[in-house]
Amino acid sequence: MGNIRVVHIGCGGPAIDDDQVHPDSLPAFLTSEKFSVTCLTCLDEITDRSEIELAEYLNQ
């Protein structure tokens, strides 16, 4: 099983560090009612889940 990559659609870069998201234990910002995270790449504040894309990748 791999990790989840969180990509900010606005800039195309990773929204958070890939090591922070695993399918068995999603971070609070993905599961909480109030969604807010700062993009790791462009530093924009992401407040809508539709602004991110989740993709699973396998660890090598």
Secondary structure, 3 states (H helix, E strand, C coil): CCEEEEEECCCCCECCCHHHCECCECCHHHHCCCCCEECCCCCCEECCHHHEEEEEECCC
